[in-house]
Amino acid sequence: MALHPANEHLGYSALDRERFLDEPAKRKGRTEFARDRARIIHSFALRRLAAKTQVAVPWASDFPRTRLSHSLECAQVGREIGAALGADPDLLESACLAHDLGHPPFGHNGEQALAKIAKDIGGFEGNAQSFRLLTRIEAKTLDQEGLSVGLNLTRATLDAATKYPWSSRENPDKFGVYQDDLEIFNWVRQESLESRTCMEAQIMDWSDDVAYSVHDLEDGLVTGQIDISKLNDDLEQLYQTAIREYLPDLSEQEATSALNSLHKLSCWPKEFDRSHRHLAQLKDLTSQLIGRFALYAERATRERYGEGDLTRYQANLIVPREVRIEVAILKSMAGYYIIGAEISKERYARQEEVIIELVEAVSRLAPASLESFFLQQWQVADSDAAKMRVVIDQVASLTDMGAYALHEKLIGA
């Protein structure tokens, strides 16, 4: 291994900084985790997130967030929490930027459609697809046989980006790796503790929850999909959404207390008319909520573990239950008013149809229908299942508009 710069974070070992293929830096002075961050920022997959659905349709108006803007905001939150707890900020930013790379077109609706299609070949999961992108699909580094190893990130960064550190055989609904990607996954996890996530992955996961719970509320208020005056009247529906999607053991009393607690905050809006004054107040709300959720986690973790650098497997992120409940209630607002809205269901049905028809058409017309990189993967595929995985990789890589455009090209309107 090459010598590391003197400014490398001391909380990480040489093993943490190791890459699957040794690849010395071309320029002196950058840390290994700064190199990882640069590779992710310049990746095809990150750029494509600019046209992938977060919650609202990206082109429906100019305001709603995309997967890219969400990932940037998640990275800012994660970087600051990580720095406060002694973790490497570049590593945390890298993990947060990478956490949604594998999400297909049409958000979770597209993920569910691909999961149905792929159920007999190992399934589809956005987090496992992210790992596959980072270690196989993205074109950056090749091994001695000319096969891609993706961005060839460090062990610690790949581990920090792994939300579910197990395969589909252990949990077919939520998992972090496909069976044919286990070689690098096992290399990443060789020093880990069973199914436990590292400290940096826990910070990434919490930063994700914080960012999208707060910002989806902001998007919903500005677009008029959430009416701040109706929250108390709709508490039962919000509670049911929260226990179904976000926090199964939530009690009705806890949900009521959480909403009351949010209402008592000085920054919580009593009304919202989209005036400049209310928009400014809304921005203050997002800032204060993010600070609140980050600080509570930082303080509780420090109370448990004391000072010093809390990295890798030396500690766990401690998030007080009442804070997790507040975040779950915020997430339920977008879940109920936007994701679960009747007006969305027709769009979801069309999106699922597009995904299913795209997979069938790309598979039927292959190899002519495949992009260059996926064509190479197709040529070395040794079974029908392996070829179908290549087809799903290509469809999953598409943006929302790219999916519609390819569908029109291969099938027609």
N, C-alpha and C positions, 0 to 999 in steps of 0.2 A: 504493500500500500504506500501511496505517496505521503510525504509529510504534510501535516495540516498547518494552516496559518496560526499564529500565536493568539489571534482573537477568537478561536473556536470556543464555544461554550463548554465550560469544564464539567457541566452536569451530564455530558454524553461521552461515551467511550469510543474508541476506535472502531469497535464492532458496530455501534449505533450509526457511525458515519460511513460504514462500508457499503459499496454498491455491488449488485449481483455480478456485474462485469467491472473489473478495475478500469477506471477511466480518469486518469490524472487531469487536474484542471489545466486549461489552456492559458489562464492568466492568474498570476499570483495575487493574494490578498483577499479573495472571496472565501467565505466559509463554505463547507459542504452543503449546509442547509440553505445558504443564499443561492448556491448553484441550483438546488432543487426548485426553489421559488421561481427563479428565472426560467427554468425549463417548463414549468407549468404555465406561467404567464404567456410564453410564446407558443403554446401548444394549439393545434387545430381544435381540440375538444373544448378548451376554455372559450375560444372565440365563438364557437357554435352556440354556446349557452346564451348568447345575446338574442337569439331568435327561438328560444325554447320557453315553453310556458312555465311560470312559477305557480301562480294561482289563476289570475285573470289572463285572458288571451292577450299576447304581447301587442298585437296591432289593433286591438279594439279601441284603444285611445292612446294618447301619448304618455299617460302617467304611470300605469301599473308596472311593477317590477318584472323583470325577466329572470331566468336562472342565473344569468351573469351578474346582474346588479345585486341579486340576493347573495351570490357567492362572494362578491366584493365586500358587502356589508358584514356578512358572517366572518370574513377574514379580518376585518378591522376589529370586531368584537373579540375574536379569538386571540388576535395578536396582543391586545391589551390585557386580557385575563391571563394569558400565558406569561407575559412579562411580569405581571404583578405577583405571580406564583413561582417565578424563577425558571420558567421554561424558555426555550429559545424562541424568540418572536418570529424569525423567518420560518422555522419548522412549523409553528402553529399556523402562520399565514398560508403556508403551502398545503397543509392538511385541509384547511377550510376552503381554499380555492379548489382543491381536488375533490371534495366530498360529493359533489353533484355531477361530476363529469359524465357519469354513465347513464344519467337519466335520458330517456328517449323523447321523441316528440310528444307533445300533448300531456306533459307532466305525468302524474300518477295514473291517469287514465290510459296513457300509452303503455306505461309499465305493466298495468294489469292485463292489457290486451296481449302483450308479448309473453307474459307469464302463462297465459292460457295456451298460446301457440306452442311454447317451448316446454310444456309440462312433461313430455316424454323424452326429452333430451337433456334434462338437468335443470329445467326451469329458466326463468329470467328474473333478475333482481337488480335494481339500479345500483346498489352498493357493490355487488359482485361485478357488474359491468364497469364501474369506475376502476376497480382493481385491474380488470382486464385491459382497459384503456391505458392505464399507467404502466403496465408490465408487458403488453403485447401489441396493442393496436396502434398507439401513437408511434409515428416514424421518427426515431432519433438515434437509437443505438442498435447495432446488429452484433450477434455473437459470431464465433469463428465459422459457423456453417451458413452465415448469411440470414439467420432468422432474427426477427425483431424481439428485443426485450423492452420495448416501449421507451419510456423516458429514462430508464435506468436510474431511478431515484435511490436515495440511501435507505437502509433498513429502517431507521427511526421514522423517516417521513412516510414511508409506505405503511408502517404500523400505526402511525398517528392518523392516517386517512381511513383506517379500517374500523368501521362502526360495529360490524358483526363479525368477530374473528372466528368463524366456523363455516363449514361447507353446507350445501343443501341437504346432504345426508343427515346432518344433525338437526336441521330445522328447514324444511322445504319452503317456508313462507318468508322468513327473513334470514339472509345469509350473506357472507362477504366474499365468497370465492366459488367459482365453478370447478368441477372435478379436474378438468384438463389444465387448470392454472395452479394446481397444488404445489408444483415444484418450487416456484418462486415464493408462493405463500408460506410454505413450510420453512423456507430459508428466512423469510421475514420474521416468522414467529418462533424461531428456534430457541430464543431465550425468554419467551413469554410464559405466563402462568395460566395454563389451560385456556379457558374461554374468557379470561379477564382482558379488558381493554387497558391500554396504557394511559397514563395521566393526560398526555396530549390529545389522545382520541376522545377522552371524556370531556376535555375542554372544547374540542371541536364540536362534539355532539350538543353540548349545552349552548354554545355560541349559535349553532344552527337553530335550535329551538327559540332562543331569545330573539334572534334577528327576524325570523319569519313570523313569530307570534306578534311582535310589535309592528313590523312593517306591513303585514297583511291587513292589520286593523287600519293603519294609515291609508293604504290603497283603497280599502273598502269604504272608508269615510269620504275620501275625496271623489271617488267615482259614484257615490250615492248608493252603493250596494249594502252598506251598513248604516242604520239609523240609530244614532247614539241614544235617542229618547225611548227606544223600544227594548233595550237590553233587559230591564227588570221584568217587563211583561213576557219576554221570551226566555226567561231563565230556565224553565223546565226543558225547553228544546236545546238550549245551550248545554245544560247538564247532560242530557242524553247523548248529545254529540261528543262531549268530552269523555264520557265513560266508554263509548263505543270506539272512538278513534285514538284517544290520547292518554287517558289515565283510568284504566278499568276499575281500580279500587277506590275511586273518588266517591265520597258520600255527598248526599244532597245538601247537608248542612255545611260541609266544607266548600261546596260550590257557591252557596249563598254568602258565606263569610268572605270568600275571595272577591266576589263581585262588589260587595260592600266595601271591602278594603280598597279596591281600585277606585271606587266612587269618592272615597274620602281623600284621595291624593289631591293636593292643591293644583296639580297640572291637569287633572281629569276634566274633559270638556262637559259642560252642562248642556250645550247645544252646539250645532255645527252647521253653518250656512255657506261654507266655502268662500267666505270673504277673506281678504288679505289678512285681517286681524285673526280670524279663526285658523287660517293656514299657518300663521306664525305660531299660534298657541299649540297647534297640532305638532309642529316640528319640535317644540319644547317638550310635549308629551312623549314623543318617541325617544328623545334624548334622555329624559329623566327615567323612563321605564327601563331602557337598556342599562343605564347606570345603576339603577336599583337592583336589577337581576344579576348583573355582573358583580357588584359589590357584596351582595349577600352571600354569593358563592365563595368569593375570595375570603371574606371574613370567617365564614364557617370552616373553610378548609384550613386557614391559618390557625384557628382556635384548636383544631384537631391535631395538626402536625407541626405547629410552630414555625419558626423562621427557616431560612435556607432555601436552596433550589429544590423544588418539588418536581422531579422529572421521571419519565419512564414508569417504572413499577415501584417507585419509592412511596407513593401516596395515591389516594383517590380524591376526586373532586367531590366536595361535600356541598350539596344544594339543599337547603332547608325545605321540608315538605310544603310549607305554606307558600313558598316561592314557586315551586313546581306547579302547585295548584293554580296560582295566578296566571302562569304561562299557559297552562292547559285551558283555562277559561278564555284567554285571549285567542288561542288557536281555534277554539270552538266557534268563535264569532265568524271567522272566515269559513270554517267548516260548514256552519249552518247556513249563513246568509249568501255565500258565494258558491262554494263547492257543491253543497247540497241543494241549491236553488232549483226549482222546477225548470226555469228558463235554461239551465245548463244541461239538462238531461238529453235534449235533442242533439245538442252539439257533441256530447259524449258518445252518443250512439253513432254519429257520423264519423267521429275520430276513430272509434274502434273498428268500424267498417273499413276505413282507409288503411289502417295498420294491417288488418287481416288480408285484404286484397293485395296490398303491397308485398307482403311476405310471399304470398302465393305467386304473384307475377314475377318477382325477382328470382324466386326459386325455379319457376318454369322456364324463364328466359335465360338463366345462367348458362354459360359464363358471360354472355354478351351484356347482361344487365348489371354486372359488377364493376365497381370502381377499381382502379388499378391495384391498390393495396389488398382489397378483399379478393380480387382475382388471384393474386399470389397465394393467399390463404386457401382459396378454393382448390387450387391445383395440387396442394400438398395434403388436402383433406382425404382421409382414408376410409370414410364411411358416409352413409347418407346422413347420419346424425351430425357428423363433423361438418358436412356441407351445409346443413340447415343452420348450424351455429354461425357459420360465416354469413349466411343470408340475414340472420337476425342481427348480427353485429352491424351490418351495413344499414339496415332499416333503423336500428337504435341510434346510429350516429347522426341521422338526419335532423335538421331543424323542423319546426312546425311547417313553415312555408316550403321547405325542401321536400317534406313528405307529400304535401299536396301537389307540388310541381312534378315530382317523380311519378306519383299516382296518375296524373293527367297524361304524362308522357307514355307510360306503359299501358294504361288501361283506358284513358279518356276521362272526361268529366264525370 
